[in-house]
Amino acid sequence: MISTANGDRGLCSDKTTASSSSMAQWNFNEEEKIISAEILYILHAAVNNIFFSSFDGISQLFSRMFPKGEEAKGMKLSSRKVAYEISHGLGPYFLAKISKSIQSCSFFTLLFDKTLNESNKKQLDIHVQFWNCELNSIQQSYVGNEMLFHATASDIDSAIMTCLKKANLPIKKLLMLGSDGPNVNKAVSKIFDHRLKSEVGEGLVNVGTCNLHIVHNAFEEGLQLDTFASITDFLEDIDIWFRKYPSRKEDLVISSQCVDEEVVCNSLRFISLESCQEKKDEDLLEIPLKSIMEKENLKYLDVGHEANKKLSSIEAAAKRYFKLDAQNFYFSVTFYLLKKLPLKNQLLKSMQVLHPVARKEPVNKTIGMVKRLTKMLSRCVQQEEMDIILDEWRIYVSDEEIKEEWSVEKQPDEDVLQWKNIDAYWGNVLCLNGINIEKKRYYHLPKIVKAAVCLSHGQAPVERGFSVNKRMMSDRARMDQTTIVGLRLIKDSIKKENVSETVITKEMINFFREAHSKYKAELLENESKEKKLDNVKKVPECVQKTTQDELHSLKYNVDSAHKLIEEGNKCLEASLKRKSFADVAAAQALITAGNKRLKTS
């Protein structure tokens, strides 16, 4: 697939935006200038992984360092303020910018992957890839994460939908879901595909799972053979032996200096790229795997000069076993790659037409690929636009204003040309004006181009994000999730060398101002939820206490009734013996009262 990245911008990108915004900063009042200074220092701390605790007392230090600076005197920074400004101010600001850019674009690809973090929870990181109309290039951005305990397809689907809602991303613009290869991720794709079909009539675009994971798993498949089991176990034992034991590492260095014999590690040689340049996909698909395993083909197995040199010194039987093992490894890896790679994916084949070199091909050959690509991305265009796209493609193929330097660049001190990022090339092409200077030359073709180049090439952005997570801060496990997300959004939006060049806008200042009130509101909301939860927990206790009181009261009434009846019977018996009718009436009254109390109890 054609490579894209946040590389060179197109010629028509608005270069005056940054300068005009910078000029606007001169119109800030004193309070806004102080806020701007605080924002820049917080951004610097976030990008460079500076501990929040270092902000305690920093305001007084700035006042001493810059006694005449009004901004330095007005800065009020603390570890708590930095935390909520990142989580409720600056982080949401950059997320809102991403959301705004996606709202104005045609479609986007969503990438996700999960890993175990320092809190021993499964963290699901979510990225998006889309065509940024302002930068006129592809943009890859982190948009948030969700914590998981169980990671079933339903759990992941729910987490992604929660993140989409937080980031205000329209699911109707979701073109592709990028992930690695586990079956649970395939189930997630099926859920989203069904959801999109029910909402917009068409499902997700499918270009397969991450190719890097497939290649990695292919080599792992080869290493599962019995021949390599002992080697794998040995390497794992070495890793366990030296991990977290610096003394053992030092002993190894000292002992290795005493070894006189040079140890040479020989690796198998792979096919050079030069020999594959003229090959086609069809040639790869027709590999006769069974013939590879035939014994007479062992003599064609090339393991490299150094390996052959070593093999010449061993017995013929051992040499043959070695070549058989190498043959089995190649067979296992090749079989896995042919089974898993999307080699027959027609969309990927059609996308090759977007490469600059395709302009040199006959138009009757490329027009068929464009037609196929348009049909496969039919969600992105209207039915009546398809023929117009083909007409614009014919204009593009013969367009003399397209410069070669847009697609290739010469490496310094080298006589080698290197392809530029494909989005930079198309960014320049799509900015060409038509006969009417106020209108672009290509109006319908960009819909297909932008949709195609925003498709995912693999999980590299998400995997890099996991590395950022680990390097971010050592006490990250104690941070609130919103703070972690805010830090990642800042780090993803601003590079280390660009902090001082960051444009502070009125919108950013407003987000900064509102952070404290949002933080307080969230605290009150959480406190209210905790109180409700406590009240729910207290209800069973109250019910239990009430029940116990009622039981005590009931027992008391029953005991009293029995006593009245017992006393009435005794009085009645004595009255009858004395033949005292007055006492008999009193005894009957006691018995009646006791029976009445029993009934009411």
C-alpha positions as CSV (number, residue, x, y, z in Angstrom):
1,M,0.0,0.0,0.0
2,I,1.2,3.6,-0.6
3,S,2.8,5.1,2.4
4,T,1.3,8.2,4.1
5,A,2.4,10.2,7.1
6,N,2.3,13.6,8.6
7,G,4.9,14.8,6.2
8,D,5.2,17.6,3.7
9,R,2.2,19.7,3.4
10,G,0.6,20.7,0.1
11,L,1.5,23.9,-1.6
12,C,-2.0,25.3,-1.1
13,S,-2.0,24.9,2.7
14,D,-2.8,28.1,4.5
15,K,0.6,29.4,5.5
16,T,-0.7,32.7,6.7
17,T,-2.8,31.1,9.5
18,A,0.1,30.7,11.9
19,S,1.5,34.1,11.3
20,S,-1.8,35.9,11.6
21,S,-2.6,34.0,14.8
22,S,0.8,34.9,16.2
23,M,0.1,38.6,15.4
24,A,-3.2,38.2,17.3
25,Q,-1.3,37.4,20.5
26,W,-0.1,41.0,20.6
27,N,-3.7,42.0,21.2
28,F,-3.9,40.0,24.5
29,N,-4.6,41.9,27.7
30,E,-2.4,41.4,30.8
31,E,-4.5,38.4,32.1
32,E,-4.3,36.7,28.7
33,K,-0.6,37.2,28.5
34,I,-0.1,35.5,31.9
35,I,-2.4,32.6,30.8
36,S,-0.4,32.3,27.6
37,A,2.9,32.0,29.7
38,E,1.3,29.4,31.9
39,I,0.0,27.4,28.9
40,L,3.5,27.4,27.2
41,Y,5.2,26.1,30.4
42,I,2.6,23.4,31.0
43,L,2.9,22.3,27.3
44,H,6.7,22.2,27.8
45,A,6.3,20.0,30.9
46,A,3.8,17.7,29.3
47,V,5.9,17.1,26.2
48,N,9.1,16.6,28.2
49,N,7.6,14.3,30.9
50,I,8.4,16.8,33.8
51,F,6.9,15.8,37.1
52,F,3.8,17.8,38.3
53,S,5.3,18.1,41.7
54,S,8.1,20.3,40.3
55,F,5.4,23.0,39.8
56,D,4.9,23.5,43.5
57,G,6.6,26.8,44.4
58,I,7.6,27.5,40.8
59,S,5.6,30.8,40.8
60,Q,7.7,32.3,43.6
61,L,10.9,31.1,41.8
62,F,9.8,32.8,38.5
63,S,9.1,36.0,40.5
64,R,12.7,36.0,41.8
65,M,14.2,35.0,38.4
66,F,12.3,37.7,36.5
67,P,11.6,40.5,39.0
68,K,10.6,43.0,36.3
69,G,8.4,40.6,34.4
70,E,4.7,41.2,35.0
71,E,3.8,37.8,33.5
72,A,6.2,36.0,35.8
73,K,4.7,37.7,38.8
74,G,1.2,36.8,37.8
75,M,1.8,33.1,37.1
76,K,0.1,30.9,39.7
77,L,1.1,27.3,39.0
78,S,0.9,24.2,41.3
79,S,0.9,20.5,40.8
80,R,-2.9,20.3,41.3
81,K,-3.6,23.2,38.8
82,V,-1.3,21.7,36.2
83,A,-3.1,18.3,36.5
84,Y,-6.6,19.8,36.0
85,E,-5.5,22.2,33.3
86,I,-4.1,19.2,31.3
87,S,-7.1,16.9,31.9
88,H,-10.0,19.5,31.6
89,G,-8.4,22.4,29.6
90,L,-5.6,21.7,27.2
91,G,-6.4,18.1,26.5
92,P,-10.0,18.8,25.6
93,Y,-8.9,21.7,23.5
94,F,-6.7,19.6,21.2
95,L,-9.4,16.9,21.1
96,A,-11.9,19.5,20.0
97,K,-9.4,20.6,17.2
98,I,-9.2,17.0,16.0
99,S,-13.0,16.6,16.1
100,K,-13.5,19.9,14.2
101,S,-11.0,18.7,11.5
102,I,-12.8,15.3,11.1
103,Q,-16.2,17.1,10.9
104,S,-14.9,19.0,7.9
105,C,-13.3,15.9,6.2
106,S,-15.0,13.2,4.2
107,F,-14.2,10.0,6.1
108,F,-11.8,8.7,8.7
109,T,-10.2,5.4,9.7
110,L,-10.2,4.3,13.3
111,L,-7.2,2.3,14.7
112,F,-7.3,0.5,18.1
113,D,-5.2,-1.9,20.1
114,K,-5.0,-3.0,23.7
115,T,-2.1,-3.6,26.1
116,L,-1.5,-4.2,29.8
117,N,-0.5,-0.9,31.6
118,E,1.2,-0.1,34.8
119,S,-2.1,-0.4,36.7
120,N,-2.4,-4.0,35.6
121,K,-5.4,-3.1,33.5
122,K,-6.1,-3.6,29.9
123,Q,-5.8,-0.2,28.2
124,L,-7.4,0.3,24.8
125,D,-5.7,3.1,22.8
126,I,-7.7,4.6,20.0
127,H,-6.3,6.6,17.0
128,V,-7.8,8.1,13.9
129,Q,-6.4,8.7,10.4
130,F,-8.0,11.3,8.1
131,W,-7.4,13.9,5.5
132,N,-6.9,17.2,7.2
133,C,-8.3,19.9,4.9
134,E,-6.4,22.7,6.6
135,L,-3.0,21.0,6.4
136,N,-3.9,19.4,3.1
137,S,-2.4,16.1,4.1
138,I,-3.1,12.9,6.0
139,Q,-3.2,13.3,9.8
140,Q,-2.8,10.5,12.4
141,S,-4.0,11.5,15.8
142,Y,-4.6,9.9,19.2
143,V,-8.1,10.5,20.5
144,G,-8.3,8.7,23.8
145,N,-8.2,5.4,25.7
146,E,-10.6,3.3,27.7
147,M,-9.7,0.8,30.6
148,L,-10.9,-2.8,30.2
149,F,-11.1,-5.7,32.6
150,H,-12.6,-8.3,30.2
151,A,-11.7,-7.7,26.6
152,T,-14.5,-9.5,24.7
153,A,-15.8,-8.1,21.4
154,S,-18.8,-6.5,23.2
155,D,-16.5,-4.8,25.7
156,I,-14.2,-3.4,23.0
157,D,-17.2,-2.3,20.9
158,S,-18.6,-0.5,24.0
159,A,-15.3,1.2,24.8
160,I,-14.8,2.4,21.2
161,M,-18.3,3.8,21.1
162,T,-17.7,5.6,24.4
163,C,-14.5,7.1,23.0
164,L,-16.2,8.2,19.8
165,K,-18.9,9.9,21.8
166,K,-16.4,11.7,24.0
167,A,-14.4,12.9,21.0
168,N,-17.7,13.8,19.1
169,L,-16.7,11.8,16.1
170,P,-19.5,10.9,13.7
171,I,-19.7,7.1,13.2
172,K,-21.3,7.6,9.8
173,K,-17.9,8.9,8.5
174,L,-16.1,5.8,9.7
175,L,-14.6,4.2,6.6
176,M,-12.4,1.5,8.1
177,L,-11.5,-0.2,11.4
178,G,-7.8,-1.0,11.7
179,S,-6.5,-3.6,14.1
180,D,-4.1,-6.5,14.5
181,G,-5.2,-10.1,13.8
182,P,-6.8,-11.7,16.9
183,N,-10.3,-13.2,16.3
184,V,-11.8,-10.9,19.0
185,N,-10.9,-7.9,16.8
186,K,-12.4,-9.5,13.8
187,A,-15.6,-9.9,15.8
188,V,-15.5,-6.1,16.7
189,S,-15.2,-5.3,12.9
190,K,-18.3,-7.4,12.2
191,I,-20.2,-5.5,14.9
192,F,-19.3,-2.2,13.4
193,D,-19.9,-3.4,9.9
194,H,-23.4,-4.5,10.8
195,R,-24.0,-1.2,12.6
196,L,-22.9,0.9,9.6
197,K,-25.0,-1.2,7.2
198,S,-28.1,-0.5,9.3
199,E,-27.4,3.2,9.5
200,V,-25.9,4.2,6.1
201,G,-26.6,1.1,4.0
202,E,-23.0,0.1,3.4
203,G,-20.4,-1.5,5.7
204,L,-16.7,-1.0,6.4
205,V,-14.0,-1.1,3.8
206,N,-11.8,-4.2,4.2
207,V,-8.1,-4.2,3.4
208,G,-7.2,-6.9,5.8
209,T,-5.5,-6.7,9.2
210,C,-2.1,-5.3,10.1
211,N,0.5,-6.7,7.7
212,L,3.4,-6.2,10.2
213,H,1.6,-8.5,12.7
214,I,1.1,-11.1,9.9
215,V,4.8,-11.1,9.0
216,H,5.8,-11.3,12.7
217,N,3.4,-14.2,13.3
218,A,4.7,-15.9,10.2
219,F,8.3,-16.1,11.6
220,E,6.9,-17.1,14.9
221,E,5.0,-19.9,13.1
222,G,8.3,-21.1,11.6
223,L,10.0,-21.0,15.1
224,Q,7.2,-23.3,16.4
225,L,8.9,-26.3,14.6
226,D,10.5,-28.9,16.9
227,T,13.9,-28.0,15.4
228,F,13.8,-24.5,16.8
229,A,12.1,-25.3,20.2
230,S,15.4,-25.8,22.0
231,I,16.8,-22.6,20.6
232,T,13.7,-20.6,21.6
233,D,13.8,-22.1,25.1
234,F,17.5,-21.3,25.4
235,L,17.0,-17.6,24.4
236,E,14.1,-17.3,26.9
237,D,16.3,-18.7,29.6
238,I,19.0,-16.2,28.8
239,D,16.5,-13.3,29.0
240,I,15.2,-14.5,32.4
241,W,18.8,-15.1,33.7
242,F,20.0,-11.5,32.9
243,R,16.8,-9.5,33.4
244,K,17.1,-7.2,36.5
245,Y,20.5,-8.7,37.5
246,P,23.2,-6.1,36.6
247,S,25.9,-8.2,38.4
248,R,25.3,-11.1,36.0
249,K,25.6,-8.7,33.0
250,E,28.9,-7.4,34.4
251,D,30.2,-10.9,34.9
252,L,29.4,-11.8,31.3
253,V,31.3,-8.7,30.0
254,I,34.3,-9.6,32.1
255,S,34.3,-13.3,31.1
256,S,33.7,-12.5,27.4
257,Q,37.0,-10.5,27.3
258,C,38.8,-13.7,28.3
259,V,37.6,-15.6,25.2
260,D,40.2,-15.7,22.6
261,E,38.2,-17.5,19.9
262,E,36.1,-15.2,17.7
263,V,32.5,-16.2,17.8
264,V,30.7,-15.6,14.5
265,C,26.9,-15.6,14.2
266,N,25.8,-16.6,10.7
267,S,22.4,-15.6,9.6
268,L,20.4,-17.0,6.6
269,R,20.4,-14.7,3.6
270,F,17.2,-13.5,2.2
271,I,16.2,-12.6,-1.4
272,S,17.4,-9.2,-2.4
273,L,14.8,-6.6,-3.4
274,E,16.5,-6.0,-6.8
275,S,15.5,-9.5,-7.9
276,C,11.9,-9.0,-7.0
277,Q,11.3,-5.6,-8.7
278,E,10.0,-7.0,-11.9
279,K,7.8,-9.7,-10.3
280,K,4.0,-9.4,-10.1
281,D,1.6,-10.5,-7.4
282,E,0.3,-13.3,-9.6
283,D,3.8,-14.9,-9.6
284,L,3.8,-15.0,-5.9
285,L,0.4,-16.6,-5.7
286,E,1.5,-19.4,-8.0
287,I,4.4,-20.5,-5.8
288,P,4.3,-24.4,-5.9
289,L,4.8,-25.0,-2.2
290,K,4.8,-28.8,-2.6
291,S,7.7,-28.7,-5.0
292,I,9.7,-26.7,-2.4
293,M,9.5,-29.7,-0.1
294,E,10.9,-32.2,-2.6
295,K,14.2,-33.6,-1.5
296,E,16.0,-33.0,-4.9
297,N,15.4,-29.3,-4.5
298,L,17.5,-29.1,-1.3
299,K,20.6,-28.4,-3.5
300,Y,19.0,-25.1,-4.6
301,L,18.5,-23.9,-1.0
302,D,20.8,-20.9,-0.6
303,V,21.8,-20.2,3.0
304,G,24.7,-17.8,2.3
305,H,28.4,-18.1,1.8
306,E,29.4,-18.0,5.5
307,A,26.8,-20.6,6.4
308,N,28.0,-22.9,3.6
309,K,31.6,-22.4,4.7
310,K,30.6,-23.7,8.2
311,L,28.5,-26.5,6.7
312,S,31.5,-27.8,4.7
313,S,33.2,-28.8,7.9
314,I,30.4,-31.0,9.2
315,E,29.3,-34.5,8.2
316,A,27.0,-34.9,5.2
317,A,24.1,-36.3,7.3
318,A,24.2,-33.3,9.6
319,K,24.4,-30.9,6.7
320,R,21.4,-32.5,5.1
321,Y,19.4,-32.3,8.4
322,F,20.3,-28.6,8.6
323,K,19.0,-27.9,5.1
324,L,15.9,-29.9,5.8
325,D,15.2,-27.7,8.9
326,A,15.8,-24.5,6.9
327,Q,13.5,-25.9,4.2
328,N,10.8,-26.6,6.7
329,F,11.2,-23.1,8.2
330,Y,10.8,-21.4,4.8
331,F,7.8,-23.6,3.9
332,S,6.0,-22.9,7.2
333,V,6.6,-19.1,6.9
334,T,5.6,-19.0,3.2
335,F,2.5,-21.0,3.8
336,Y,1.4,-18.7,6.6
337,L,2.0,-15.6,4.6
338,L,0.1,-16.9,1.6
339,K,-2.8,-17.8,3.9
340,K,-3.0,-14.6,5.9
341,L,-1.8,-11.7,3.6
342,P,-4.4,-9.9,1.6
343,L,-2.7,-10.8,-1.7
344,K,-6.0,-11.1,-3.6
345,N,-7.6,-7.9,-2.2
346,Q,-8.9,-6.0,-5.3
347,L,-9.1,-2.7,-3.4
348,L,-5.3,-2.8,-2.6
349,K,-4.5,-3.7,-6.2
350,S,-6.7,-0.8,-7.5
351,M,-5.1,1.7,-5.1
352,Q,-1.8,1.3,-6.9
353,V,-3.1,3.6,-9.5
354,L,-2.7,6.5,-7.1
355,H,1.1,6.1,-7.2
356,P,2.7,9.0,-9.2
357,V,4.4,6.4,-11.6
358,A,0.9,5.3,-12.7
359,R,0.6,8.5,-14.8
360,K,3.1,7.0,-17.2
361,E,0.9,3.9,-17.8
362,P,-1.5,3.9,-20.8
363,V,-4.7,5.7,-19.8
364,N,-6.9,2.8,-21.0
365,K,-5.1,0.6,-18.4
366,T,-5.4,2.9,-15.4
367,I,-8.9,4.1,-16.1
368,G,-10.2,0.5,-15.4
369,M,-8.4,0.6,-12.0
370,V,-9.9,4.0,-11.2
371,K,-13.4,2.7,-12.1
372,R,-12.9,-0.4,-9.8
373,L,-11.6,1.8,-7.0
374,T,-14.6,4.2,-7.3
375,K,-17.0,1.3,-7.1
376,M,-15.3,-0.2,-4.1
377,L,-15.4,3.2,-2.3
378,S,-19.0,4.0,-3.4
379,R,-19.8,5.2,0.0
380,C,-17.6,8.3,-0.7
381,V,-19.3,9.4,-3.9
382,Q,-22.7,9.8,-5.5
383,Q,-23.7,7.6,-8.4
384,E,-23.8,10.6,-10.8
385,E,-20.2,11.6,-9.8
386,M,-18.6,8.4,-11.0
387,D,-18.3,9.3,-14.7
388,I,-17.1,12.8,-13.8
389,I,-14.3,11.2,-11.7
390,L,-13.2,9.2,-14.7
391,D,-13.1,12.4,-16.8
392,E,-11.1,14.2,-14.2
393,W,-8.7,11.2,-14.1
394,R,-8.1,11.6,-17.9
395,I,-7.2,15.3,-17.3
396,Y,-4.9,14.3,-14.5
397,V,-3.0,11.8,-16.6
398,S,-2.2,14.4,-19.2
399,D,-1.8,17.4,-16.8
400,E,1.5,19.1,-17.7
401,E,1.5,21.3,-14.6
402,I,2.2,18.4,-12.3
403,K,5.9,18.6,-11.4
404,E,8.2,15.6,-10.8
405,E,9.6,17.2,-7.7
406,W,6.2,16.8,-6.0
407,S,6.7,13.1,-5.9
408,V,10.4,12.5,-5.6
409,E,13.4,14.1,-4.0
410,K,17.1,13.6,-4.3
411,Q,19.0,12.6,-1.2
412,P,21.9,14.9,-0.2
413,D,25.3,13.6,-1.2
414,E,23.6,10.6,-2.9
415,D,22.7,10.1,-6.5
416,V,19.5,8.4,-5.4
417,L,15.9,9.6,-5.8
418,Q,13.4,8.9,-3.0
419,W,9.6,8.9,-3.2
420,K,7.9,11.5,-1.1
421,N,4.8,10.8,1.0
422,I,1.9,10.1,-1.3
423,D,-0.4,12.6,0.6
424,A,2.1,15.4,0.0
425,Y,2.1,14.6,-3.7
426,W,-1.7,14.5,-4.0
427,G,-2.0,17.6,-1.8
428,N,-0.1,19.6,-4.4
429,V,-2.1,18.0,-7.3
430,L,-5.5,18.7,-5.8
431,C,-4.6,22.3,-5.2
432,L,-4.2,23.1,-8.9
433,N,-6.7,25.7,-10.1
434,G,-8.9,25.4,-13.1
435,I,-9.5,27.9,-15.9
436,N,-11.5,29.9,-13.4
437,I,-8.8,30.7,-10.7
438,E,-11.5,30.7,-8.0
439,K,-12.3,27.0,-8.6
440,K,-10.1,23.9,-8.2
441,R,-9.2,21.9,-11.3
442,Y,-10.2,18.6,-9.6
443,Y,-13.5,18.7,-7.7
444,H,-14.8,15.2,-7.7
445,L,-11.5,13.2,-7.9
446,P,-10.3,14.3,-4.5
447,K,-13.2,12.4,-2.8
448,I,-11.8,9.1,-3.9
449,V,-8.1,10.1,-3.4
450,K,-8.7,11.4,0.1
451,A,-10.7,8.3,1.1
452,A,-8.2,5.9,-0.3
453,V,-5.1,7.4,1.3
454,C,-6.8,7.6,4.8
455,L,-7.1,3.8,4.9
456,S,-4.9,2.2,7.5
457,H,-1.5,0.7,6.5
458,G,-1.1,-1.1,9.8
459,Q,-0.9,-0.6,13.6
460,A,2.4,1.4,13.7
461,P,0.7,4.6,15.2
462,V,-0.9,2.7,18.0
463,E,2.2,0.6,18.7
464,R,4.3,3.8,18.9
465,G,1.6,5.2,21.3
466,F,2.3,2.3,23.7
467,S,5.9,3.3,23.8
468,V,4.9,6.9,24.5
469,N,2.7,5.6,27.4
470,K,5.7,3.8,29.0
471,R,8.0,6.8,28.6
472,M,5.5,9.4,29.7
473,M,5.9,9.4,33.5
474,S,7.2,7.0,36.1
475,D,4.3,7.7,38.5
476,R,1.7,7.4,35.7
477,A,0.0,4.6,37.6
478,R,-1.2,7.1,40.2
479,M,-2.7,9.5,37.6
480,D,-6.4,9.9,36.8
481,Q,-7.4,8.5,33.4
482,T,-8.5,12.0,32.2
483,T,-5.0,13.3,33.0
484,I,-3.4,10.5,31.1
485,V,-5.6,11.2,28.1
486,G,-4.9,14.9,28.3
487,L,-1.1,14.3,28.4
488,R,-1.3,12.0,25.4
489,L,-3.4,14.5,23.4
490,I,-0.8,17.2,24.1
491,K,2.2,15.0,23.3
492,D,0.5,13.8,20.1
493,S,-0.4,17.4,18.9
494,I,2.9,19.1,19.8
495,K,6.4,18.0,19.1
496,K,9.3,18.7,21.4
497,E,11.0,21.2,19.2
498,N,7.7,23.1,18.4
499,V,6.6,24.0,21.9
500,S,8.0,27.6,21.7
501,E,6.3,28.0,18.3
502,T,2.9,26.9,19.5
503,V,0.2,29.5,18.6
504,I,-1.8,30.5,21.6
505,T,-5.4,31.3,20.5
506,K,-8.3,32.9,22.2
507,E,-10.1,29.5,22.0
508,M,-7.2,27.8,23.8
509,I,-7.3,30.5,26.5
510,N,-11.0,30.0,27.0
511,F,-10.5,26.3,27.4
512,F,-7.8,27.1,30.0
513,R,-10.1,29.4,31.9
514,E,-12.9,27.0,32.0
515,A,-10.8,24.0,33.1
516,H,-11.1,24.9,36.9
517,S,-14.9,25.1,36.8
518,K,-15.2,21.9,34.8
519,Y,-12.8,20.2,37.3
520,K,-14.9,21.4,40.2
521,A,-18.2,20.3,38.5
522,E,-16.7,16.9,38.0
523,L,-15.6,16.6,41.6
524,L,-19.1,17.6,42.7
525,E,-20.7,15.1,40.3
526,N,-18.4,12.3,41.6
527,E,-19.2,13.3,45.2
528,S,-22.9,13.2,44.4
529,K,-22.5,9.8,42.8
530,E,-20.6,8.5,45.9
531,K,-23.3,9.8,48.2
532,K,-26.0,8.1,46.2
533,L,-24.0,4.9,46.2
534,D,-23.6,5.2,50.0
535,N,-27.3,5.8,50.4
536,V,-28.0,2.7,48.3
537,K,-25.7,0.7,50.6
538,K,-27.4,2.1,53.7
539,V,-30.9,1.2,52.6
540,P,-30.5,-2.6,53.3
541,E,-29.0,-1.6,56.8
542,C,-32.1,0.5,57.5
543,V,-34.4,-2.2,56.3
544,Q,-32.6,-4.7,58.4
545,K,-32.8,-2.5,61.5
546,T,-36.5,-1.8,60.9
547,T,-37.3,-5.5,60.6
548,Q,-35.4,-6.3,63.8
549,D,-37.4,-3.5,65.7
550,E,-40.7,-4.9,64.3
551,L,-39.7,-8.4,65.4
552,H,-39.0,-7.2,68.9
553,S,-42.3,-5.4,69.0
554,L,-44.2,-8.4,67.7
555,K,-42.5,-10.7,70.2
556,Y,-43.3,-8.3,73.1
557,N,-47.0,-8.1,72.0
558,V,-47.3,-11.9,71.8
559,D,-45.7,-12.5,75.1
560,S,-48.0,-9.9,76.7
561,A,-51.1,-11.5,75.2
562,H,-50.0,-14.9,76.5
563,K,-49.5,-13.5,80.0
564,L,-52.9,-11.8,80.0
565,I,-54.6,-15.1,78.9
566,E,-52.7,-17.1,81.4
567,E,-53.5,-14.7,84.2
568,G,-57.2,-14.5,83.1
569,N,-57.4,-18.4,83.2
570,K,-56.0,-18.4,86.7
571,C,-58.4,-15.7,87.9
572,L,-61.3,-17.5,86.3
573,E,-60.4,-20.8,88.0
574,A,-60.1,-19.1,91.4
575,S,-63.4,-17.1,90.9
576,L,-65.3,-20.3,90.1
577,K,-64.1,-22.0,93.2
578,R,-65.1,-18.9,95.3
579,K,-68.4,-18.6,93.2
580,S,-67.6,-14.9,92.8
581,F,-69.3,-13.7,89.7
582,A,-67.6,-10.3,89.8
583,D,-64.2,-11.9,89.7
584,V,-65.4,-14.2,86.8
585,A,-66.3,-11.1,84.7
586,A,-62.9,-9.6,85.4
587,A,-61.1,-12.9,84.5
588,Q,-63.1,-13.1,81.2
589,A,-62.1,-9.4,80.4
590,L,-58.4,-10.4,80.8
591,I,-58.8,-13.4,78.5
592,T,-60.6,-11.3,75.9
593,A,-57.9,-8.6,76.0
594,G,-55.2,-11.3,75.5
595,N,-56.9,-12.9,72.5
596,K,-57.5,-9.5,70.9
597,R,-53.8,-8.6,71.3
598,L,-52.8,-11.9,69.6
599,K,-55.1,-11.2,66.7
600,T,-53.7,-7.7,66.2
601,S,-50.1,-9.0,66.4
